Amino acid sequence: MKLSDFKYVLPKNLIAKHPANPRDKCNLMVLNREDKTIEKRKFSDIHEYFGRGDTLVINDTRVFPARMFGKKEKTHAKIEVFLLRELNSTEKIWDVIVDPARKVRIGNKIYFNDELTCEIIDNTTSRGRTVRFNYDGDIYEVVEKIGTVPLPPYIKRDVVPKDKKNYQTIFAKYNGSVAAPTAGLHFTPSLLKKIQKKGVKVVPVTLHIGLGTFRPVEVEDLTKHKMDSEYYDIHPSTSETINKSITNKNKVFVCGTSTVRALESSVTAGGLSTPSRGWTDKFIFPSYDFKIADRIITNFHSPESTLLMLVAAFGDYDFVMKAYKKAIKENYRFLSYGDAMLII
């Protein structure tokens, strides 16, 4: 398939700027791959689709307030530093993006407050830099104090205090993401309890989502696209639970494209989950043969995005694109704070 196959017109008014309140009252579009039916429900109804012995796999990554603002030494020019990933925790070395990049060169220092400064030690991409922080304690602790929630670039508004909670799933545990695993944003504690009461096991994987999730595909031939690498961790107990469901012919529900990519990055020849950790640049597009996921919970994604390509690979390209046309016609809300889709 080609990049242009995933092009569609997304009206700007359908890009959600705020989440549903409560978050599980957003719309849920249910796609049945067997009989090709499309049903409109509320996300709070999703527990009805689970059965005893099924497994729900979620991403327990935590979004940290990665956007910080400091001042360049001597000139006091305002510089935005967007934290991407920690390269060395001992040396406090990070990959970042700076803006305006033209003012930031190797050797420059940026001051954030009386406690925290960083020095530019290398260039990576046009706006990318490698920095070393001068701070004795845990960088994440000070970032929590002075950083700003990194809302996606397509949400055209200022960050508000509520975003710190809204742009975080109830599963969030391990710092590392600069974007939320958005399919997980719809779950509430009460909904999760309903699912667990049905005899469903809820297990985590970790995949720290980077800015690559927003990076456009720039090649028409999809086989030539290269994904950004992201760190993942599949715990032994998670693999054990998933494999039990597979062996017993129960269903594995996978929440979010990031979770799907983590699971599909580590499978046995026999199609079972393998505990592992490392970096994955796995790119899933039609006609990929899924090994783990039986059901996928996801959001409505941007045109020509790798996330839409993964969903189309799972749900059947023609069926998924038909569903997207219907979603636009019926004013579903799109992207991170938008509505949800369940593909069964």
N, C-alpha and C positions, 0 to 999 in steps of 0.2 A: 504494500500500500504506500501511498505518497502523502506528503504533508498536506497538500491541497484537499485531500479527501476528508480532512478534519476541520475544514473551514466552515464556519457558519456565522451569522450575524447575531451578536448578543446585544440586545437593547440595554443602554446604560442604566435605565430605570429599574432593570431587573437585578442589578448587582446590589446585594444586600449590604447596607452600611452598619446595621445593628442586628444582633441575633434575635430569634423569637424569645418571648418571655411568657411562661417558662420555656426553657430551651427545648424540651421534648414535645412542644406543641407545634413545631414546624410541620410543614407538609412532608409526606413520605410517598414517593412514587415507587410502586412495586412492579418490577418487570419479571414476568414468568417466561423463562426461556423455552419451556416445553410447549406451552399452548399459545405463546406469543401474545399474551394479554397484558394490559397495563391498567393498574388499579391505583386510585388516589386514596391514601389514608393519612393519618397523623403519625408522627414518629412514636408517640406514646403507645401505639398499637403494635409495635414491632415484636413485642413478646409473644404475640399470637403465632408467629412464624417459627418459633423454636420448639424443639421436642426434647424429651428426656434423653440424656446421653450425648446431646449435641455439645459442641465447644464454641465459645466466642473468644476470638483472639483480638486483643486491643494493643495499642501502642502506648507505653507508659512514659514516653519522653515528656520533658517539661520545657515549655518556652521560657527563656530568660529574657529580661529587658535589654536586648542587644544594642539598642540605639542610644549612643551617648554623645554629649556635646562638650567640647573642651576648647581651650584657647592655645594657639601656637605661641611658643616662647618668643619674647622680644616684640613681635608685631601684634600680639594679642588677637589675631584673626580668629574668628569663630570657625571651628572645624567639627564636622560630624564624623564620628568613628563608629562604624557598624561592625560589631563583633561577629565573625563567622564561625571560627572553630579554634579550640585550644590545641596548640601543637605540642607544648611541653609545659606541664603543670609546675614542675620544679623551677624552671627558668622563667616562668610566666610569659611564655611566647605564644602569640596568637596571630592568626590570619584575620585581617580586617579589610573593610572598604572605607575609604576616606572621601570626604566631599567638603570643599572643592579640592580635587586631587592635584591640580596644578600648583597649589600652595604647599604641598606636603612632599618633602624630599628626604632621602636617607640622611640620618643624623639629626633631623628635627625632633624637638620634644613638644609634647602636647600635655597641658595641665588641665585636669578635670576638677580637682578641689585640693585642699591642703594635704589630703592623704594619697591621692592617686595621680601619677604621671605615666606617660609611656614615651618610648623612643622608637623612631622608625629605623629598622635595621635592614630592610630589603624591600624591593618592588616585586610584585607578582604579576598582576594584570594592569590594565590602564588605570583603574581606580583602586586596585588591590595593593595592600602593603602588609609586611610582616612587622609586628611591633613587639617590644619587650616592656612589660609593665614594671614599674618600680613600686612594689607593695609587699609588705611582709606577710599579710594574712591571706585568706581565701578570696580570690578575685571575685567569685560569684557573690560573696556577701556584700562587697562594696558596690558591685554592679546593680544588685537589687535595690540599693538606696538611691543611686543616681541615674540609672538607666531608664529608658522609655520603652513601652511595649512596642514591638516591631510589627505593627499592623501591615498587611499586604499592600503593595503599592497601588492596587486598584481601588482600595477604600479611600475615597477622596474626602477626608475630613480629619480634624485634629483628634489625637488620642484623648480619651476621657478616663477618669479614674475607674469606671466600671469595666473598661477593657482589660484591666489587669486580671480580673476574675473571668470575664466572658471569653477571653482568648486563651483559655486554659481548660483542658478536659478534667473531669473528675478523677481520671486515672493518672494524672501527671505526677511523676515521682523523681525522675533523673534529669538534671539540667543538661541541655545540649542543643535544643532546637531554636531556630530563629523564625520558624513558622509552625503553627499548630497543626496536628493531625486532625483535620477539620471534621471528618466523619464522626470522631469521638466526642465532638462538642455537643452533640444532641442528647447524650445520655445524662440522666439524673440519678441520684442515689436510689430513689423509690422505684424507678423503672428497672434499674439494675437488679434490685431485690426481686422484682416480679420474674425476671428472666432466670435468676438463680433458683427460685422456688420451684421452677419447672424441671429442675434436675440438670441444668446447664452449667458446665464448668466455664468460668471466665479466667483466661490466662493471658499474661503479658509477653510481648516482645518489646525491645527497645530499638527504635531507629531515629537518630537525630536528624531532623529535616533541615536542610540548608537552603540557601537562596536559589539553588538550582531548580527548585520546584517552580519558581516563577520565570526561569530562563526560557526564552523562546527557542523553538527548533528552527534552525536556519538553513537546513538542507532539505530539498524536495525528496531525495532518496532516504527513507528512514533508516536503512541499514547503515548509513554513514553518520548517524547522529551519535554523539558521545554524551552519556549522562555524567553529571557531577558525582563524585564518590561521597557516600554518607556512611557513618558508622552505625553498625547494628549489633545486637546481642540477642541471641535466642537461648533462653535458659533451658537446662535439662528437663526440669519439671514441666515446662511448657510443651516441649517436644513429646514428652511421655503422654501428656493428656491428649494432645492432637492425634498422636498415633493410635491411641486407644479408641478414639472416635472413628478414625479411618478403618481400623481393623473390625470394629463392631458395626460398620456401615451406617454410622450416624453422620450428621452433617457438621462441617467445619465452617462457621461464619467468621469472615475476616473483616474487621472494621478498618477501612481506610486503605488507600493505595500504598501508603508507606509501609503498612503492616504486610500487605500482599508482597511487596518487593523484598522485604526482609525474609519472609518465609520461603519465597521462591528462589532465594539466593542460596539456600542450604537444604537440599533434598537428596535422599538416597536414590539409587537407580530404580528401586521399587516404589518410589513415590511417597516415602515417609519423611517426616521432619527430622532434621539433624541438629543437635545443639551446636552452636558455633558463634563466634564473634569476629568482627573484622570490618572491612570496608566493602561496600557494594556499589557498583555503577550499573546494575542490571536495568536494562531498558526493555519494557514489555509492550508489544504492539501486535496487532493481528498478523498472523494467526498463531499466537503463542499457545502452547499446550500447558494449561495450569495443572500443577501436581497436588497442591494442598487445598486450595479454596473451593468449597462447594457453593457458598453464598458470599456475596460481597455487599458491604454497606459503604456508601460513598456519597459525595456531594455532586452538584452540577458544576462542571469544570469549564475553563476558558477554551475558546476555539484554538485548534492546533497545538494544544498542550499535551505533554507526555502523560498527564493524568487521564485525559479523555481517551488517549490511545489505549491505555491499559484497560479502562472500563469497556471500550469497544471490543477489545480482544476477548474479554470474559463474556460479555453479554450478547455478542454477535453485532458486527458493525452496523448492518442495515437496521436492526432492531433498536440499537442504542440511538442512532441518529434520528430515527422516527420518534423515539421517546423525547429527545431534546426538542424537536419541532413542537411536539405536544406541550412540553413544559413551557416553552416561550409563549405559545398561544394561550395557555391557561395561567400565565403570570406567576409561575414558580419563581422563587428567589434563588439567585445563583451565587456561586463561589463560597468563600470561607464561612461567612455568617448566614448563608442561604439554606435552602431546603435540602432534603436527603433523598437518596435512592437506595432501594434494596433490590438486588438482582438474585433471583432464586432459580 
